[in-house]
């Protein structure tokens, strides 16, 4: 399997760090020095579906693939506008796809999870071309009274068209069940038969624990991937990591001992957009002409679960 084209879409509403100071005890210096984030995009009068549509259409156009050529659409999202129907079905209808659609909830590792699902479908002969869309609206379940979490997140959609080829060489996953470290609960409902139903909660995160997990596991997973393919860290052109925190990115980079140019980032402009971070950054690199034939790329993500995912690509 290989990536044929990419696309992305961001909300029009830009929220800078100082904008948050209007209702939080924070400022630009406090946020930027701890996270690297200067601003993020959040949904206002737009919908997550509209972002997903834009990203999907952009990927199809970039790939030169017509909607009728797509055999599956896979959408990764933590929470769409509706639990049912799936966001994939709404995108299928909006873009004019004549195929099966389904959602995947892989948290921040969602895009890599979708690549793995797509690889299986293509390898089995059940599909030749698949549209993957990662669309996230973390602003909708962040606690906007908690400065330790809400300043981190933004909304976005990234997409890729994949098809038959030899570009994606390896995909791997790992998980360590740690609900206590990072969790976003669903609404409890109002069943009269529920016994002590849990109250509705916003996203909860133990930042230091997530940091330690992300740095240690990302470094471990990348090193294992490199060793398996008999590669050295400097053999990789780009490490495209989940954009959660600049401190995490820098910690992994320094442990790998590679140049800053090998670790592209956009977190300063987008914040953490969960599964959308990797495809959005891939699209930026692609449209800047940096993803040239022969490039070697490592994708790596970590998130709720706690889960990690790593993929090795040769373009």
Steps between C-alpha positions, in 0.01 A plus 500: 500500500610857437368851557366649176396845625435710809264772618418702809259761635509731803219704656500871419491604866851569633540506877831641618642438844425850619137456395473230767613745767156662475351212699797298630785577737763463228695690233702441187829452685355242741352292217773534237790419732330185625346373177639686200146600402432859395154458351245241400195477270159422649157440354255789535222510240650213296443128548748218533336340199576807288869480599508129419341560160750771411795285600365197315433693180846657515661157534305361205599798286865473605501129417325550167239244606129533421243429776366197312847337516493483882411156639489592872499815710649466848449785744688532827334711767454500875166679485304611194174697484306174530578161650286353224512526205877483477682809380636283219147451366432874505826567315419225253171671419648852485792413273306258282683180585336174393661277759500370856582747781587446865639693796803396705561632851873459558551821693817681399630184330192490275668589170757224535224258602311592182813438294519151650133429420545635147810288449305187592215586263737566210721196570192274507383631164183654642604852400734681265458859618392622844433847637611556860375809682604589856262764639505617859317764705678485835371847587159341561600283794796687644434669833533870418535586869811282539809681374714186527307325222284730286798709382641191331226416254364608165276374220606380155459242225769328299460246223688263274415283202681167505527235233697202376876542516812443705526828696385396847753246623389432856231592757512408869292560813538463873280582798510516879154539659517828698150651522609702805755701298287618207125459467201673341167359616183475292177667618334282767152508349178507706397135531261460796651155559862609538643455850714797604573616144831680464469877452599656171870586499740692280834369382732421791875464465803454723744704297824379657402135462405553135833678441704214649303238309521689170874565512603153615263304277542711186878471526476126567258433214698705250827331596339157464362590157840628386682193631258261330561667163877531561486881501674768703315809629680721249371286211150643546414825319199592715362388833133601495386467860169567666496872581419501872777707657826650369681374808406144407615549141831647613558230758453224242711683242794552735492134605514399134782754444366634171481854361207731566410497130411130527226579752244725325231652720192720484382475860580868550217580255253214551535363852422134563233383255512130595498263201499793255848622595698255287297524176481881529879521539552249217282717276701810588825321415351361180372834375831666588671254264702335776368145459708402200539155343745295704426677829490283808240599759415372847152570638450469875202574724401446861177561687214376712513134581785556553589404142783557258521448124795516262524471123797497262455646150723518193359746247 
